[in-house]
Amino acid sequence: MFKILICEESLSYLAPTIFANYAYKIAKNAEEILELTYEQNFNLYLFHLECFSVLKELRETKDTTPTIFIDEYYSLNNFKKAFSVGDDYILKPLYIDELKIRVNYHYSKIYNCNNNIIIYKNFYYHANSQQLFLHKEKVKLSPNELKLITLFFTNLNRAISKEIIYEELESQSDGSLRVYISRLNKLGLDINYERSIASYTLS
């Protein structure tokens, strides 16, 4: 799951709207930033420029988490300051669409995909590249497992008949299919078989 740490007052109220598809934590001050970053890793920081010193401290501990600084007033000094330890700089008033684009940009850099991302639990399936990631790690799949992943992720919560699955796999082997499904379930997927309609569902 792509995790964001926020320390900026206005974003504390907007977060449920803007970051509904991500996991996020709110820090009220530098002390809480240090506590939260000690407890867990984040993929992106959204900090007010007042948090410059605490980010500088984190950088000294080899924390390279991408950071977007937010500021009220533009000045060349603040601009230079932000980029001396951070990765992006945005001015208020905040435009939600612009902020989403910037956050999605950093997301795409981590997961190597610009769009067509399907999220399921802590999995990310990239429709364009047909790759599955668990957190930041690419999941190694056999050709038939990848075909199943593509089929299930593009039909989340929909029953898929064995007939359709067999067409995709070009195989009629119940035994092989059960092995593939078992392997995917062990990865953390919830693929269930409905005997009455001879179908599988990822839910």
Secondary structure, 3 states (H helix, E strand, C coil): CCEEEEECHHHHHHHHHHCCCCEEEECCCHHHHHHHHHHCCCCEEEEEHHHHHHHHHHHHCCCCCCEEEEECCCCHHHHHHHHHHCCEEEECCCCHHHHHHHHHHHHHHHHCCCCCEEEECCEEEECCCCEEEECCEECCCCHHHHHHHHHHHCCCCCCEEHHHHHHHHCCCCHHHHHHHHHHHHHHCCCEEEEHHHCEEEEC
